[in-house]
Amino acid sequence: MNQEKSGKLPIRVKFGYGAAEGANSLIFTNFYVFFMFFLTDVVKIDPAFAGFILMLRTLWDALFDPVVGVWSDRIKSKYGRRRPILFAVAVPYGIIAWLLFSDFNLGPNLTKIYFVIIVILHSIAFALLEVPHMALSAEMTQDYDERTNLNAYRAAWSQIFSVISGGACLVLAQYFSKTFHSPRIGWSLMAAGFGLTCIPLILFTWRSTRGYELFPEEVTVKVRDIFDAALKNRPFRYTILMYTLGIAGMSIAGAVMVYFMTYVMGFDEKKSSIGFTLLFACTVLWVPLISVTSNKLGKRGAYFIFIGLWALVQGVGIMALKPGNVILYFILIVLASAGVIGVYMIGWTIIPDVLELDEFKTGQRREGLYYGIISLVQKVGSAIALWLVGVILHQVGYLPNAQQTEKALWGIKIMYGFGTGLLLILSIFFCYLMPMTKKKHTALREAIRLKKEGKPFDQSAFEDLL
């Protein structure tokens, strides 16, 4: 149903909208932080092949995302374009989340085939949840600051369930492993609990957002629009690069962090769980400050501050860290958490602003197209980053559940510290080049309104964006 609401949203709607992101983050964190560790140290798959599996999954996800985006733009339903997809994917998403961490002891070759198939299925389910959910946020409100507030709720749900995933995964897997005397059963039961949790969260978002999808009318979307429209959108090109590099840095840091804590810092499961809990729990505390900073200094200004802080932590703090500096490491984690949430929270709110240039030119709302493209490019970058993690672990001689050589330890540290920091600095650079501002966005929205009403409009305030 078409709701002519472009300003403030009820708190209950914003709260409910974020719930699906809780499901998304619960499994996203589990996958990107622990899946490679699970493959190498529990399933006993070679690190290089484990990295290949992660790359394959992410590349498949990247290719499928634009398909979901275009499809969701073209759906004709009295229930909207995005919400029916959320309803349909809820149960399959939970089941696949369980199978992702379940090793059925099929033998070396069949086990590899099994995990290739499961990661592709997870990729499909993830895209069917993520792309429509992201596109829905751009349709629920057109207000510049309200989009920041809406995504603050989403970010809060995201980080709360990232805390649960990061803090509880290793603890639950270890508990069930000891109880049933089998690491395979332990990890599978942990994943089953997470998968069951996802289903009601997704359905809660589906129910809460009823009536708040603004633009279910028919739109025209073709494959060539990727090149003829989206990639000719100047602010969108810079946003792609900014967001992709930030997520790639996050992917490397997330995948290597468990190796860093286990082998470089010498942490047991308890201390590692404290580290992950600190990382994700403190992101929730940063959300209000990021929101206020974004409203005061603009989204680019907030990105410079919080991602810059994270780059400093990884590139300088981690590289200078010694194995005995436990308290210092925990302090660095708290500071890094500002950047972890900043990449998502600020990136999410910039994307809807820049895609509205397309609405000005075409008169159509094609959020699915744009979110599908940015997801594709971002995930290709993440896929390459995760594949390189596996390759580097193999090249430096990493051995699961063993004493690591000095070469292996340095390889882990450099990936986690310098590698992440470099990608974040590049992300900040492209954010600096991205020309969309609050003032230009306000002028753009006014021009769109006047154009729809058939009245004269002035585009001089945002001429450089065109």
Protein Blocks (a to p, Z undefined) as FASTA:
>chain_A
ZZddfbdcdfklmmmmmmmmmmmmmmmmmmmmmmmmmmmmmnopafklmmmmmmmmmmmm
mmmmmmmmmmmmmpccfkbjklmmmmmmmmmmmmmmmmmmccehnojklmmmmmmmmmmm
mmmmmmmmmmmmmmmmmmmpccfklmmmmmmmmmmmmmmmmmmmmmmmmmmmmmmmmmno
paklmmmmmmmmmmmmmmmmmmmmmmmmgoiafblcccdddfklmmmmmmmmmklmmmmm
mmmmmmmmmmmmmmmmmmmmmmmnopafklmmmmmmmmmmmmmmmmmmmmmmmmmnojkl
mmmmmmmmmmmmmmmmmmmpcfklmmlmmmmmmmmmmmmmmmmmmmmmmmmmmmmmmmmm
nopacfklmmmmmmmmmmmmmmmmmmmmmmmmmmnopaehiacdfklmmmmmmmmmmmmm
mmmmmmmmmmmmpmbdfklmmmmmmmmmmmmnopacdfklmmmmZZ
